């Protein structure tokens, strides 16, 4: 999906797996790590104070997990759940 001229990984309604690299991984039920993308991607910036004038950018999403909404979850901590090809063939 494109936002402006930038490619983002997810769109609203995509199912994702919460990976150990996500800041919300340790919150809540440890066995249920599936979420639903609730918002379009938002580009955020962090200023690296150790290196002058360097801005790091990353995409974030609002994600619903177990009925709770987590805001600004970094894209790097999410993995797309792909459709199972075997399920498609049985329908």
N, C-alpha and C positions, 0 to 999 in steps of 0.2 A: 504494500500500500504506500502511496506517495502522500506526503504532507508538504505542500510547497514543492520544492525540488528535492526533498529528502526522502529516502526510503526508510520505512519503519517496519518492524517485524510483525506486529499484531494489529488487529482491528477489533472494534466493539463486538462482543459475542464469542470471540475465540476462547477455547478452553486451553489452559496452560498448566504446566506442572511447576510448583514452587521448588526451586533447587536449593541446595545447601548454601549457595552463594548469595541468596536473597536475605535482606535484613528482616523479613517477616517469617523466615523458615522456622525459627525457634518459638514462635508465638502459637499458642493453642495446641490442638491435637497433633501429635508427632506423626501419626500414621496417615492422616488425610491431607495431602498436599496438592490438591487440585483446585484451580481457581478459574474465574471467568472474567475476561477483560470487560470493564465497565465504561471506560472512557477512551477517547482518542489519545494518541501519544502527545506528550508535552515535553518540550526540550528544555532542560535545566542546565545551568552552568555552575561550576565551582571554581573559585579562584585559588590557585596553588600559590600560597604565600612563600614557599621556599624557592620558587622560580618566578622572577619578576615578570609581570604582564602575561602570564599563561593562564588561560581559561580552559578548563576541561568541561566537555559537554557530554550529556547523556540523556537518553529518552526514559521517561517514566509513564506509568499507567496507574489508574485506579483499578484495583482487583477485588472481586468478591470471593472470599474463602469462608466456607461454612456459615454463610449468611452475614458475615461481617465485611465491611468495606475498608480496605487498606488503601490509603492515598499515596501517590508518588512512589510506587514500587519500581525500582530500576529494572530496565529491560534485561540486563545481564543476569538477573536472578530468576528469569522466567524461561521456560522451554515449551514450545508448542506441542500440543498433543495432536498427533497426526491421525487421520482416519485410517482404520484398519482395512487394508485391501480385501482381506477374506470376508469381512462383513459386507462390503460393497457387492461382492460377487454372489452372496447368498440372497440378496434382496430381489 
